[in-house]
Amino acid sequence: MLAWQLAIEQRLPRESEPSHWGMRRLAACLVLAGACQRAAPERSSPAPALSNSAALRASAPPVTSVSPRVPAALAPLEKARALVSAWDSALNRHDADALGALYAPKVRFYGRSTSREQLIVAKQKALSATPDYVQALSQLRFVAESDGGVLVDFEKSSGPRNSQKSVRARLRLETNGDSYAIALESDAPSDALADANRSCESLAFEIVSRQPALVRLYREAPADARPGGLTYESRADYVSGTMGFHHDDRFESVFPYEVENGTLVIHGYDGPLPIAGEDQARIRAKCHK
């Protein structure tokens, strides 16, 4: 049985970013920290905790054994951890073919939408221009989402071997059969740059439109229901609108939302929908006056 712990930081090895209405984002941020071990009988003394580095060595598979198609028997967050490890390894090996197997067909890539094929071409050019490029990931945090996706944020040191820079970065993994694919890659400076030239209204619309509950609903919509939204009121410090479906004779409101005093609230049928802390931080920076 896999042993999971809460809020444990780890460093990846390096080879020598709904059901219809009542969905809830899982609140636990889980990071794999232990190896497989037999469950201890009740009341027995707990096994001594491994240090972070020892736990990682025990749990991390060899780089050569990591596959983007991780067996379905593994726990979901273990599969996510393995994909991130494969991504990190492929970049350090400058292996564009391996990278191509890890991304979704459409990717949000540092503030812009692109296809997997265009992204891999861009990666190949960047790696060719920097033949000694390496990266290292640390302080990883895996957040399971209610639609089955996983948000991963981490500290990334990258660049030429003797001239690396560190930045906070993130990936979003979406379900891909019995595994995952990378649907978003970005970092803090890219997010800030993208937000600098957009309005509070535009940022709120973008964040609401990719909420897992809404994305799942859109995927299950009939052909005559066209996904979209309406904005009711927009000022520098206040925005209200709704997301739903355009029909030929009406608009069907599903998730009304509003931004007030730098806080985004999305109203679901069972109460406000959970919003990632990083998204609230972006709203606060753009919309709070």
Backbone as CSV, one residue per row, in Angstrom:
resi,resn,N_x,N_y,N_z,CA_x,CA_y,CA_z,C_x,C_y,C_z
1,MET,0.855,-1.194,0.000,0.000,0.000,0.000,0.886,1.237,0.000
2,LEU,0.561,2.194,-0.806,1.365,3.420,-0.867,1.142,4.262,0.371
3,ALA,2.203,4.785,0.921,2.109,5.637,2.104,2.137,7.083,1.661
4,TRP,1.106,7.849,1.987,1.014,9.260,1.575,1.135,10.140,2.813
5,GLN,1.742,11.264,2.663,1.851,12.235,3.739,1.414,13.577,3.235
6,LEU,1.046,14.462,4.161,0.592,15.793,3.800,1.734,16.789,3.831
7,ALA,1.761,17.680,2.834,2.625,18.861,2.827,4.089,18.536,3.051
8,ILE,4.561,17.450,2.480,5.985,17.119,2.533,6.632,17.617,1.258
9,GLU,7.716,18.381,1.351,8.411,18.848,0.155,9.326,17.739,-0.337
10,GLN,9.455,17.649,-1.661,10.366,16.679,-2.222,11.091,17.312,-3.399
11,ARG,12.158,16.687,-3.800,12.932,17.137,-4.975,12.988,15.992,-5.954
12,LEU,12.569,16.224,-7.195,12.583,15.171,-8.195,14.020,14.829,-8.578
13,PRO,14.292,13.531,-8.865,15.655,13.163,-9.288,15.941,13.681,-10.669
14,ARG,17.165,14.011,-10.927,17.610,14.421,-12.262,18.587,13.378,-12.786
15,GLU,18.493,12.971,-13.996,19.415,11.984,-14.598,20.819,12.581,-14.663
16,SER,21.966,11.425,-14.194,23.400,11.860,-14.238,23.834,12.053,-15.642
17,GLU,6.368,23.033,-16.770,4.439,24.574,-14.932,3.015,23.180,-17.486
18,PRO,-17.093,17.293,-13.641,-18.068,17.499,-12.445,-19.305,16.704,-12.606
19,SER,-19.091,16.156,-11.809,-20.497,15.851,-11.853,-21.156,17.194,-11.952
20,HIS,-22.458,17.302,-12.324,-22.996,18.574,-12.759,-22.886,19.669,-11.716
21,TRP,-23.436,19.472,-10.547,-23.519,20.656,-9.675,-22.727,20.519,-8.390
22,GLY,-22.732,19.524,-7.666,-22.190,19.597,-6.304,-20.741,19.253,-6.171
23,MET,-19.933,19.516,-7.196,-18.526,19.113,-7.149,-17.726,19.969,-6.184
24,ARG,-16.805,19.317,-5.560,-15.931,20.015,-4.613,-14.490,19.703,-4.941
25,ARG,-13.709,20.716,-4.979,-12.277,20.508,-5.182,-11.710,19.864,-3.930
26,LEU,-10.922,18.819,-4.115,-10.334,18.142,-2.980,-9.406,19.095,-2.253
27,ALA,-9.543,19.128,-0.916,-8.793,20.119,-0.161,-7.377,19.675,0.154
28,ALA,-7.087,18.391,-0.014,-5.773,17.917,0.408,-4.720,18.175,-0.629
29,CYS,-3.557,18.671,-0.214,-2.387,18.817,-1.091,-1.462,17.674,-0.718
30,LEU,-1.366,16.672,-1.601,-0.684,15.442,-1.239,0.619,15.323,-1.986
31,VAL,1.653,14.941,-1.288,2.933,14.695,-1.946,3.408,13.318,-1.526
32,LEU,3.767,12.517,-2.482,4.232,11.174,-2.179,5.544,11.238,-1.431
33,ALA,5.615,10.533,-0.281,6.834,10.618,0.495,7.343,9.264,0.949
34,GLY,6.614,8.163,0.771,7.072,6.889,1.276,7.064,5.820,0.233
35,ALA,7.743,4.753,0.493,7.724,3.622,-0.425,6.589,2.694,-0.052
36,CYS,6.351,1.640,-0.881,5.308,0.673,-0.579,5.680,-0.043,0.705
37,GLN,4.720,-0.200,1.575,4.983,-0.913,2.814,3.711,-1.602,3.257
38,ARG,3.865,-2.688,4.015,2.707,-3.441,4.489,2.051,-2.668,5.636
39,ALA,0.719,-2.592,5.647,0.007,-1.848,6.683,0.294,-2.470,8.040
40,ALA,0.568,-1.634,9.033,0.863,-2.117,10.372,-0.424,-2.484,11.086
41,PRO,-0.425,-3.524,11.931,-1.627,-3.870,12.692,-2.034,-2.708,13.576
42,GLU,-3.313,-2.657,13.888,-3.830,-1.578,14.723,-3.134,-1.604,16.060
43,ARG,-2.877,-0.448,16.593,-2.243,-0.236,17.897,-0.732,-0.490,17.868
44,SER,-0.170,-0.925,16.759,1.272,-1.128,16.736,1.974,0.209,16.623
45,SER,3.224,0.266,17.008,3.977,1.512,16.935,4.235,1.867,15.495
46,PRO,4.121,3.154,15.146,4.357,3.552,13.755,5.813,3.349,13.366
47,ALA,6.015,3.060,12.092,7.380,2.923,11.596,8.074,4.264,11.650
48,PRO,9.370,4.282,11.887,10.079,5.574,11.932,9.971,6.289,10.603
49,ALA,9.785,7.608,10.662,9.611,8.414,9.441,10.917,8.497,8.678
50,LEU,10.816,8.427,7.366,11.995,8.623,6.527,12.273,10.099,6.357
51,SER,13.512,10.456,6.225,13.834,11.829,5.861,13.341,12.086,4.453
52,ASN,13.193,13.367,4.093,12.720,13.712,2.754,13.561,13.054,1.668
53,SER,14.883,13.171,1.761,15.736,12.634,0.720,15.683,11.116,0.697
54,ALA,15.646,10.485,1.872,15.572,9.032,1.917,14.249,8.537,1.371
55,ALA,13.159,9.249,1.720,11.843,8.855,1.219,11.790,8.963,-0.289
56,LEU,12.376,9.997,-0.835,12.359,10.163,-2.283,13.147,9.054,-2.971
57,ARG,14.312,8.721,-2.425,15.109,7.656,-3.029,14.370,6.327,-2.984
58,ALA,13.601,6.123,-1.891,12.879,4.870,-1.754,11.687,4.795,-2.695
59,SER,11.045,5.942,-2.939,9.793,5.930,-3.689,9.950,6.221,-5.164
60,ALA,10.964,6.953,-5.556,11.072,7.386,-6.945,11.590,6.257,-7.817
61,PRO,10.906,5.962,-8.939,11.406,4.939,-9.848,12.624,5.448,-10.590
62,PRO,13.470,4.561,-11.083,14.598,5.014,-11.900,14.083,5.785,-13.101
63,VAL,14.836,6.797,-13.529,14.397,7.640,-14.636,14.066,6.808,-15.859
64,THR,14.878,5.777,-16.140,14.665,4.985,-17.349,13.401,4.158,-17.285
65,SER,12.810,3.960,-16.077,11.625,3.123,-15.974,10.334,3.929,-15.993
66,VAL,10.418,5.256,-15.945,9.223,6.082,-15.899,8.577,6.125,-17.275
67,SER,7.279,5.898,-17.329,6.542,5.930,-18.592,5.387,6.897,-18.467
68,PRO,5.025,7.610,-19.540,3.867,8.487,-19.471,2.578,7.711,-19.265
69,ARG,2.567,6.396,-19.570,1.407,5.566,-19.336,1.659,4.747,-18.074
70,VAL,1.248,5.276,-16.936,1.508,4.620,-15.661,0.384,3.624,-15.389
71,PRO,0.667,2.426,-14.862,-0.377,1.440,-14.638,-1.551,2.002,-13.839
72,ALA,-2.774,1.591,-14.228,-3.979,2.135,-13.596,-4.073,1.756,-12.128
73,ALA,-3.359,0.710,-11.723,-3.449,0.282,-10.335,-2.819,1.281,-9.382
74,LEU,-1.938,2.148,-9.878,-1.318,3.127,-8.997,-2.327,4.192,-8.592
75,ALA,-2.145,4.750,-7.412,-3.025,5.822,-6.948,-2.903,7.015,-7.875
76,PRO,-4.001,7.801,-8.050,-3.980,8.912,-9.011,-2.818,9.874,-8.829
77,LEU,-2.523,10.271,-7.599,-1.456,11.241,-7.420,-0.074,10.626,-7.629
78,GLU,0.044,9.325,-7.496,1.307,8.678,-7.851,1.496,8.735,-9.357
79,LYS,0.415,8.549,-10.122,0.512,8.658,-11.579,0.896,10.080,-11.980
80,ALA,0.330,11.068,-11.290,0.682,12.458,-11.580,2.150,12.715,-11.261
81,ARG,2.608,12.182,-10.132,4.012,12.373,-9.758,4.938,11.740,-10.789
82,ALA,4.548,10.548,-11.303,5.372,9.875,-12.295,5.422,10.657,-13.605
83,LEU,4.302,11.271,-13.996,4.306,12.051,-15.230,5.215,13.275,-15.100
84,VAL,5.149,13.955,-13.955,6.014,15.120,-13.759,7.475,14.698,-13.755
85,SER,7.771,13.549,-13.175,9.137,13.032,-13.200,9.584,12.742,-14.632
86,ALA,8.670,12.147,-15.446,8.994,11.863,-16.844,9.223,13.148,-17.637
87,TRP,8.413,14.173,-17.345,8.560,15.476,-18.013,9.903,16.110,-17.672
88,ASP,10.247,16.088,-16.406,11.517,16.661,-15.961,12.692,15.919,-16.594
89,SER,12.608,14.593,-16.630,13.672,13.792,-17.219,13.813,14.056,-18.716
90,ALA,12.689,14.137,-19.435,12.740,14.358,-20.880,13.389,15.691,-21.222
91,LEU,13.077,16.721,-20.440,13.693,18.025,-20.687,15.189,17.988,-20.400
92,ASN,15.585,17.316,-19.351,17.012,17.228,-19.043,17.770,16.376,-20.051
93,ARG,17.076,15.451,-20.719,17.705,14.631,-21.755,17.543,15.249,-23.141
94,HIS,16.798,16.380,-23.227,16.520,17.040,-24.508,15.819,16.066,-25.466
95,ASP,14.887,15.305,-24.934,14.197,14.267,-25.698,12.823,14.780,-26.126
96,ALA,12.734,15.370,-27.318,11.484,15.957,-27.790,10.410,14.905,-28.027
97,ASP,10.802,13.720,-28.487,9.817,12.661,-28.723,9.145,12.247,-27.421
98,ALA,9.934,12.119,-26.366,9.358,11.761,-25.069,8.446,12.873,-24.558
99,LEU,8.831,14.121,-24.770,7.981,15.243,-24.350,6.641,15.216,-25.072
100,GLY,6.660,14.909,-26.356,5.426,14.916,-27.131,4.384,13.966,-26.608
101,ALA,4.811,12.881,-25.962,3.869,11.907,-25.422,3.227,12.362,-24.121
102,LEU,3.698,13.469,-23.549,3.243,13.883,-22.224,2.219,15.010,-22.249
103,TYR,2.047,15.682,-23.379,1.164,16.848,-23.452,-0.190,16.488,-24.050
104,ALA,-1.208,17.270,-23.664,-2.539,17.155,-24.246,-2.524,17.740,-25.663
105,PRO,-3.519,17.424,-26.486,-3.558,17.986,-27.846,-3.566,19.509,-27.874
106,LYS,-4.230,20.141,-26.920,-4.249,21.595,-26.789,-3.678,21.973,-25.433
107,VAL,-2.777,22.947,-25.435,-2.069,23.309,-24.205,-2.107,24.822,-24.016
108,ARG,-2.327,25.243,-22.780,-2.131,26.639,-22.402,-0.677,26.769,-21.997
109,PHE,0.120,27.465,-22.840,1.570,27.451,-22.706,2.085,28.860,-22.458
110,TYR,2.416,29.153,-21.207,2.941,30.451,-20.804,2.070,31.598,-21.333
111,GLY,0.780,31.494,-21.067,-0.137,32.588,-21.368,-0.808,32.543,-22.721
112,ARG,-0.484,31.566,-23.560,-1.140,31.489,-24.863,-1.553,30.045,-25.152
113,SER,-2.560,29.898,-25.996,-3.033,28.571,-26.370,-2.266,28.082,-27.595
114,THR,-1.889,26.823,-27.590,-1.130,26.258,-28.708,-1.441,24.783,-28.840
115,SER,-1.071,24.209,-29.969,-1.232,22.774,-30.160,-0.007,22.047,-29.625
116,ARG,-0.179,20.773,-29.380,0.950,19.967,-28.910,2.088,19.996,-29.924
117,GLU,1.770,19.922,-31.200,2.804,19.900,-32.231,3.597,21.204,-32.260
118,GLN,2.895,22.339,-32.172,3.593,23.629,-32.158,4.453,23.777,-30.912
119,LEU,3.942,23.290,-29.795,4.695,23.382,-28.541,5.999,22.593,-28.633
120,ILE,5.939,21.376,-29.180,7.138,20.545,-29.259,8.170,21.171,-30.195
121,VAL,7.713,21.779,-31.296,8.636,22.478,-32.190,9.344,23.605,-31.426
122,ALA,8.572,24.365,-30.634,9.159,25.453,-29.844,10.159,24.918,-28.825
123,LYS,9.826,23.793,-28.182,10.747,23.188,-27.219,12.043,22.743,-27.908
124,GLN,11.903,22.132,-29.088,13.091,21.674,-29.815,14.018,22.832,-30.143
125,LYS,13.448,23.950,-30.604,14.257,25.116,-30.938,14.960,25.661,-29.693
126,ALA,14.224,25.743,-28.597,14.811,26.284,-27.365,15.936,25.388,-26.850
127,LEU,15.738,24.076,-26.900,16.771,23.156,-26.420,17.986,23.152,-27.341
128,SER,17.751,23.294,-28.652,18.878,23.356,-29.594,19.704,24.615,-29.383
129,ALA,19.011,25.715,-29.025,19.713,26.979,-28.793,20.489,26.976,-27.482
130,THR,20.125,26.079,-26.565,20.809,25.987,-25.271,21.184,24.533,-25.034
131,PRO,22.245,24.047,-25.670,22.587,22.621,-25.600,22.929,22.125,-24.204
132,ASP,23.308,23.042,-23.304,23.630,22.612,-21.942,22.496,22.936,-20.964
133,TYR,21.267,23.061,-21.495,20.110,23.346,-20.636,19.866,22.186,-19.672
134,VAL,19.641,22.540,-18.427,19.217,21.578,-17.410,18.194,22.257,-16.510
135,GLN,17.403,21.462,-15.808,16.475,22.013,-14.832,16.380,21.073,-13.642
136,ALA,15.961,21.640,-12.532,15.760,20.858,-11.317,14.507,21.381,-10.629
137,LEU,13.661,20.479,-10.133,12.414,20.842,-9.478,12.496,20.550,-7.994
138,SER,11.922,21.420,-7.190,11.862,21.206,-5.747,10.572,21.820,-5.213
139,GLN,10.276,21.549,-3.945,9.098,22.093,-3.265,7.822,21.807,-4.067
140,LEU,7.688,20.588,-4.541,6.525,20.226,-5.339,5.274,20.095,-4.468
141,ARG,4.156,20.535,-5.013,2.867,20.399,-4.338,1.858,19.890,-5.363
142,PHE,1.185,18.788,-5.064,0.194,18.189,-5.943,-1.187,18.411,-5.334
143,VAL,-2.084,19.013,-6.110,-3.440,19.301,-5.631,-4.440,18.592,-6.543
144,ALA,-5.134,17.592,-6.012,-6.126,16.864,-6.798,-7.394,17.703,-6.929
145,GLU,-7.941,17.773,-8.149,-9.144,18.541,-8.407,-10.346,17.620,-8.593
146,SER,-11.526,18.206,-8.451,-12.745,17.409,-8.434,-13.077,16.782,-9.778
147,ASP,-12.524,17.281,-10.884,-12.792,16.691,-12.199,-11.774,15.615,-12.563
148,GLY,-10.889,15.281,-11.619,-9.867,14.276,-11.880,-8.531,14.851,-12.270
149,GLY,-8.472,16.148,-12.566,-7.209,16.788,-12.902,-6.349,17.023,-11.676
150,VAL,-5.097,17.414,-11.908,-4.158,17.678,-10.811,-3.391,18.954,-11.118
151,LEU,-3.359,19.863,-10.162,-2.511,21.044,-10.249,-1.188,20.740,-9.557
152,VAL,-0.092,21.106,-10.193,1.236,20.881,-9.629,1.987,22.202,-9.656
153,ASP,2.425,22.672,-8.509,3.290,23.852,-8.517,4.591,23.508,-7.807
154,PHE,5.650,24.218,-8.189,6.978,23.838,-7.741,7.953,24.974,-7.996
155,GLU,9.103,24.872,-7.362,10.217,25.768,-7.629,11.051,25.133,-8.736
156,LYS,11.338,25.905,-9.789,12.106,25.373,-10.914,13.381,26.188,-11.110
157,SER,14.516,25.512,-11.029,15.792,26.117,-11.383,16.157,25.606,-12.769
158,SER,16.371,26.524,-13.719,16.604,26.077,-15.091,17.499,27.052,-15.833
159,GLY,18.061,26.554,-16.949,18.904,27.373,-17.793,20.200,26.656,-18.119
160,PRO,21.165,27.367,-18.689,22.477,26.756,-18.938,23.059,26.215,-17.639
161,ARG,23.842,25.184,-17.741,24.296,24.456,-16.551,24.953,25.350,-15.505
162,ASN,25.672,26.355,-15.920,26.376,27.206,-14.958,25.718,28.577,-14.775
163,SER,24.489,28.726,-15.261,23.819,30.026,-15.159,22.307,29.830,-15.053
164,GLN,21.888,29.223,-13.959,20.476,28.909,-13.787,19.754,29.976,-12.982
165,LYS,18.450,30.095,-13.260,17.589,30.990,-12.508,16.450,30.191,-11.906
166,SER,15.952,30.657,-10.778,14.889,29.955,-10.076,13.590,30.736,-10.166
167,VAL,12.482,30.033,-10.379,11.182,30.679,-10.519,10.110,29.715,-10.022
168,ARG,9.013,30.257,-9.533,7.877,29.416,-9.162,7.105,29.085,-10.439
169,ALA,6.832,27.817,-10.668,6.196,27.387,-11.910,5.048,26.444,-11.602
170,ARG,4.270,26.108,-12.630,3.117,25.231,-12.404,2.756,24.469,-13.675
171,LEU,2.151,23.319,-13.460,1.556,22.510,-14.509,0.133,22.173,-14.085
172,ARG,-0.724,22.001,-15.083,-2.024,21.394,-14.794,-2.142,20.143,-15.639
173,LEU,-2.447,19.031,-14.978,-2.577,17.753,-15.648,-4.061,17.418,-15.773
174,GLU,-4.476,17.013,-16.956,-5.854,16.587,-17.140,-5.869,15.086,-17.407
175,THR,-7.002,14.464,-17.111,-7.101,13.029,-17.304,-6.951,12.671,-18.778
176,ASN,-6.273,11.556,-19.023,-6.010,11.083,-20.378,-6.105,9.563,-20.347
177,GLY,-7.339,9.045,-20.455,-7.544,7.618,-20.288,-7.273,7.232,-18.848
178,ASP,-6.355,6.288,-18.635,-6.017,5.873,-17.274,-4.789,6.600,-16.754
179,SER,-4.370,7.672,-17.434,-3.197,8.421,-17.007,-3.505,9.913,-17.076
180,TYR,-2.477,10.736,-17.282,-2.628,12.183,-17.342,-1.888,12.737,-18.555
181,ALA,-2.243,13.972,-18.920,-1.512,14.717,-19.945,-1.401,16.163,-19.464
182,ILE,-0.325,16.838,-19.837,-0.109,18.226,-19.414,-0.961,19.146,-20.280
183,ALA,-1.863,19.889,-19.639,-2.759,20.803,-20.357,-2.392,22.265,-20.132
184,LEU,-1.539,22.539,-19.160,-1.105,23.909,-18.887,0.318,23.881,-18.360
185,GLU,1.138,24.807,-18.853,2.501,25.003,-18.355,2.754,26.500,-18.265
186,SER,3.170,26.964,-17.095,3.404,28.396,-16.935,4.297,28.630,-15.722
187,ASP,4.614,29.913,-15.477,5.349,30.289,-14.281,4.865,31.654,-13.809
188,ALA,5.302,32.048,-12.629,4.798,33.274,-12.016,5.060,34.523,-12.869
189,PRO,6.263,34.726,-13.419,6.478,35.914,-14.256,5.590,35.935,-15.497
190,SER,5.381,34.792,-16.131,4.519,34.744,-17.317,3.080,35.063,-16.969
191,ASP,2.609,34.558,-15.834,1.246,34.863,-15.394,1.087,36.358,-15.133
192,ALA,2.080,36.950,-14.463,2.006,38.381,-14.154,2.020,39.220,-15.430
193,LEU,2.842,38.823,-16.407,2.907,39.557,-17.664,1.598,39.450,-18.436
194,ALA,1.024,38.258,-18.451,-0.240,38.067,-19.156,-1.359,38.880,-18.508
195,ASP,-1.334,38.985,-17.193,-2.390,39.706,-16.487,-2.239,41.223,-16.595
196,ALA,-1.012,41.701,-16.844,-0.760,43.139,-16.825,-1.557,43.882,-17.891
197,ASN,-1.792,43.239,-19.023,-2.450,43.918,-20.142,-3.905,43.513,-20.330
198,ARG,-4.510,42.986,-19.297,-5.901,42.599,-19.409,-6.720,43.246,-18.307
199,SER,-8.022,43.305,-18.507,-8.919,43.934,-17.540,-9.323,42.940,-16.461
200,CYS,-9.862,43.472,-15.375,-10.417,42.629,-14.323,-11.507,41.727,-14.907
201,GLU,-12.338,42.278,-15.760,-13.422,41.513,-16.388,-12.876,40.332,-17.184
202,SER,-11.845,40.577,-17.995,-11.273,39.527,-18.825,-10.633,38.433,-17.984
203,LEU,-9.914,38.810,-16.937,-9.271,37.831,-16.080,-10.306,36.982,-15.354
204,ALA,-11.343,37.618,-14.833,-12.389,36.876,-14.136,-13.058,35.877,-15.069
205,PHE,-13.361,36.312,-16.288,-14.005,35.423,-17.261,-13.122,34.211,-17.554
206,GLU,-11.804,34.455,-17.711,-10.889,33.353,-18.022,-10.817,32.352,-16.884
207,ILE,-10.754,32.841,-15.644,-10.644,31.950,-14.492,-11.931,31.155,-14.299
208,VAL,-13.071,31.818,-14.437,-14.352,31.122,-14.275,-14.531,30.068,-15.360
209,SER,-14.149,30.401,-16.593,-14.415,29.511,-17.724,-13.639,28.207,-17.658
210,ARG,-12.549,28.150,-16.878,-11.798,26.896,-16.792,-11.972,26.181,-15.452
211,GLN,-13.015,26.574,-14.683,-13.292,25.842,-13.453,-13.714,24.410,-13.785
212,PRO,-13.195,23.433,-13.068,-13.471,22.028,-13.394,-14.955,21.691,-13.521
213,ALA,-15.782,22.220,-12.634,-17.214,21.911,-12.688,-17.827,22.405,-13.992
214,LEU,-17.415,23.586,-14.433,-17.956,24.146,-15.668,-17.405,23.418,-16.890
215,VAL,-16.117,23.101,-16.876,-15.519,22.378,-17.998,-16.210,21.038,-18.193
216,ARG,-16.453,20.315,-17.111,-17.135,19.031,-17.207,-18.546,19.210,-17.752
217,LEU,-19.230,20.226,-17.299,-20.591,20.476,-17.771,-20.601,20.785,-19.266
218,TYR,-19.661,21.590,-19.711,-19.585,21.922,-21.129,-19.331,20.678,-21.983
219,ARG,-18.489,19.788,-21.493,-18.193,18.580,-22.248,-19.422,17.698,-22.423
220,GLU,-20.326,17.735,-21.453,-21.495,16.868,-21.482,-22.712,17.538,-22.103
221,ALA,-22.554,18.764,-22.576,-23.692,19.519,-23.099,-24.172,18.963,-24.432
222,PRO,-25.474,19.052,-24.711,-25.986,18.638,-26.027,-25.520,19.594,-27.118
223,ALA,-25.652,19.169,-28.351,-25.123,19.938,-29.480,-25.780,21.299,-29.631
224,ASP,-27.048,21.435,-29.210,-27.747,22.708,-29.402,-27.513,23.691,-28.261
225,ALA,-26.690,23.314,-27.283,-26.365,24.209,-26.171,-24.938,24.714,-26.372
226,ARG,-24.801,25.996,-26.696,-23.482,26.565,-27.010,-22.883,27.218,-25.757
227,PRO,-21.760,26.700,-25.264,-21.155,27.256,-24.052,-20.770,28.721,-24.242
228,GLY,-20.894,29.492,-23.182,-20.510,30.899,-23.228,-20.871,31.614,-21.946
229,GLY,-20.872,32.937,-22.004,-21.163,33.709,-20.799,-21.670,35.092,-21.124
230,LEU,-22.089,35.789,-20.081,-22.553,37.164,-20.171,-21.929,37.965,-19.050
231,THR,-21.617,39.210,-19.320,-21.149,40.135,-18.281,-22.253,41.143,-18.013
232,TYR,-22.671,41.247,-16.755,-23.750,42.156,-16.391,-23.232,43.557,-16.083
233,GLU,-22.173,43.612,-15.319,-21.638,44.912,-14.891,-20.131,44.802,-14.776
234,SER,-19.422,45.822,-15.222,-17.966,45.785,-15.171,-17.432,47.164,-14.824
235,ARG,-16.737,47.242,-13.692,-16.016,48.452,-13.298,-14.595,48.032,-12.945
236,ALA,-13.798,48.998,-12.593,-12.407,48.683,-12.263,-12.311,47.755,-11.062
237,ASP,-13.253,47.868,-10.102,-13.170,47.095,-8.870,-14.363,46.172,-8.668
238,TYR,-15.240,46.075,-9.652,-16.406,45.197,-9.496,-16.808,44.634,-10.853
239,VAL,-17.032,43.333,-10.886,-17.492,42.653,-12.097,-18.555,41.643,-11.700
240,SER,-19.616,41.558,-12.472,-20.591,40.489,-12.269,-20.971,39.914,-13.625
241,GLY,-21.194,38.619,-13.656,-21.549,37.957,-14.898,-22.030,36.553,-14.617
242,THR,-22.173,35.774,-15.648,-22.606,34.388,-15.488,-22.085,33.559,-16.644
243,MET,-21.887,32.288,-16.395,-21.492,31.332,-17.418,-22.614,30.337,-17.600
244,GLY,-22.786,29.867,-18.834,-23.850,28.915,-19.092,-23.911,28.540,-20.554
245,PHE,-25.134,28.539,-21.121,-25.332,28.068,-22.480,-26.202,29.040,-23.272
246,HIS,-25.771,29.306,-24.481,-26.572,30.083,-25.422,-27.451,29.130,-26.229
247,HIS,-28.757,29.365,-26.164,-29.708,28.650,-27.008,-30.255,29.628,-28.040
248,ASP,-30.947,29.130,-29.039,-31.474,30.008,-30.083,-32.438,31.050,-29.529
249,ASP,-33.151,30.703,-28.474,-34.181,31.616,-27.972,-33.905,32.170,-26.580
250,ARG,-32.774,31.790,-25.972,-32.531,32.268,-24.609,-31.085,31.977,-24.211
251,PHE,-30.680,32.562,-23.071,-29.408,32.207,-22.443,-29.726,31.462,-21.156
252,GLU,-29.113,30.318,-20.973,-29.314,29.504,-19.774,-28.164,29.745,-18.797
253,SER,-28.435,30.466,-17.723,-27.403,30.759,-16.734,-27.168,29.542,-15.840
254,VAL,-25.896,29.224,-15.628,-25.533,28.072,-14.804,-24.753,28.503,-13.566
255,PHE,-23.644,29.223,-13.783,-22.798,29.639,-12.673,-22.630,31.162,-12.683
256,PRO,-23.467,31.916,-11.954,-23.225,33.353,-11.816,-21.941,33.587,-11.008
257,TYR,-21.293,34.714,-11.279,-20.081,35.027,-10.529,-19.960,36.529,-10.348
258,GLU,-19.138,36.922,-9.401,-18.883,38.342,-9.176,-17.515,38.519,-8.554
259,VAL,-16.933,39.680,-8.829,-15.672,40.078,-8.211,-15.942,41.366,-7.453
260,GLU,-15.653,41.354,-6.170,-15.847,42.548,-5.346,-14.752,42.606,-4.305
261,ASN,-14.166,43.785,-4.145,-13.070,43.974,-3.185,-11.927,42.981,-3.409
262,GLY,-11.652,42.687,-4.684,-10.525,41.829,-5.009,-10.739,40.347,-4.745
263,THR,-12.002,39.916,-4.602,-12.304,38.511,-4.343,-13.310,37.999,-5.362
264,LEU,-13.003,36.869,-5.979,-13.898,36.234,-6.944,-14.759,35.199,-6.234
265,VAL,-16.061,35.265,-6.484,-17.003,34.277,-5.953,-17.794,33.712,-7.123
266,ILE,-17.805,32.381,-7.248,-18.585,31.695,-8.270,-19.713,30.960,-7.560
267,HIS,-20.941,31.288,-7.883,-22.093,30.738,-7.178,-22.559,29.450,-7.848
268,GLY,-22.441,28.329,-7.137,-22.953,27.051,-7.605,-24.277,26.743,-6.933
269,TYR,-24.900,25.667,-7.314,-26.186,25.307,-6.733,-26.070,24.929,-5.268
270,ASP,-24.934,24.420,-4.858,-24.744,24.016,-3.467,-23.840,24.975,-2.700
271,GLY,-23.701,26.191,-3.204,-22.840,27.169,-2.556,-21.681,27.564,-3.452
272,PRO,-20.803,28.433,-2.968,-19.684,28.899,-3.787,-18.775,27.751,-4.217
273,LEU,-18.286,27.831,-5.449,-17.341,26.834,-5.939,-15.939,27.147,-5.424
274,PRO,-15.135,26.128,-5.162,-13.755,26.366,-4.711,-12.916,26.964,-5.830
275,ILE,-12.045,27.892,-5.484,-11.181,28.574,-6.445,-9.747,28.458,-5.951
276,ALA,-8.848,28.132,-6.850,-7.438,27.963,-6.482,-6.889,29.245,-5.871
277,GLY,-6.045,29.094,-4.860,-5.465,30.253,-4.197,-4.681,31.147,-5.142
278,GLU,-3.972,30.541,-6.110,-3.190,31.342,-7.049,-4.102,32.183,-7.947
279,ASP,-5.292,31.653,-8.278,-6.233,32.427,-9.084,-6.818,33.589,-8.287
280,GLN,-7.110,33.356,-7.028,-7.586,34.453,-6.191,-6.512,35.522,-6.038
281,ALA,-5.255,35.103,-5.963,-4.165,36.075,-5.857,-4.083,36.936,-7.116
282,ARG,-4.294,36.328,-8.275,-4.267,37.092,-9.532,-5.440,38.075,-9.585
283,ILE,-6.605,37.632,-9.141,-7.771,38.529,-9.097,-7.516,39.687,-8.147
284,ARG,-6.951,39.386,-6.997,-6.688,40.430,-6.006,-5.716,41.466,-6.555
285,ALA,-4.679,41.008,-7.267,-3.687,41.935,-7.830,-4.273,42.803,-8.922
286,LYS,-5.184,42.255,-9.722,-5.745,42.996,-10.847,-6.968,43.816,-10.471
287,CYS,-7.810,43.317,-9.586,-9.137,43.908,-9.373,-9.307,44.701,-8.085
288,HIS,-8.380,44.550,-7.155,-8.550,45.266,-5.873,-7.964,46.654,-6.001
289,LYS,-8.800,47.668,-5.840,-8.372,49.068,-5.964,-8.420,49.783,-4.612
